[in-house]
Amino acid sequence: TLTMGPGLLIVFGFALYYFVYTVKHSFIHAKFVSKAIIASSITFAYGCFFIIYLMHYVLKLPDLPNLFLIYYFITIIYCGILVVGLFIESKRKRKLEELLQTRKELMRFFSDEKKPAAPKGITGQWKLN
């Protein structure tokens, strides 16, 4: 129990840092929205777990069954938010894989042309005169 409190606090600190990072970037890039949802669920969970730790071990509240009930409700809420974030992320990944497949098909289709895009002697490096 001595190492559990600081461990929860450290994980909560890292989760809070990652949450702030992903929320800042979600305003710029849409790909960070699902990551921000996942980070918010982890931050919520570990913040609540730390509060429950304080109630049980520091304040020594005698009402243990209600603390476990709160713990289970927090876990259900945390898992629900996490599932939503993972679902949005998997949809984004599926779209990217579909786009990559389309690009490969287009590259295969247009590479059969007779005329090359660049003259034969040009290698892509700059010629120095």
RAMOPE-V111935 format. One record per backbone hydrogen bond with DSSP energy under -0.5 kcal/mol. CO is the residue of the C=O (numbers start at 0). NH is the residue of the N-H. If there is no record, write none. Layout:
CO,NH
CO,NH
//
This chain:
0,4
1,5
2,6
3,7
4,8
5,9
6,10
7,11
8,12
9,13
10,14
11,15
12,16
13,17
14,18
15,19
16,20
17,21
18,22
19,23
20,24
21,25
22,26
23,26
24,27
24,28
28,31
29,32
30,34
31,35
32,36
33,37
34,38
35,39
36,40
37,41
38,42
39,43
40,44
41,45
42,46
43,47
44,48
45,49
46,50
47,51
48,52
49,53
50,54
51,55
52,56
52,57
53,57
53,58
54,60
61,63
62,66
63,67
64,68
65,69
66,70
67,71
68,72
69,73
70,74
71,75
72,76
73,77
74,78
75,79
76,80
77,81
78,82
79,83
80,84
81,85
82,86
83,87
84,88
85,89
86,90
87,91
88,92
89,93
90,94
91,95
92,96
93,97
94,98
95,99
96,100
97,101
98,102
99,103
100,104
101,105
102,106
103,107
104,108
105,109
106,110
108,111
109,112
113,115
118,121
125,127
126,128
//
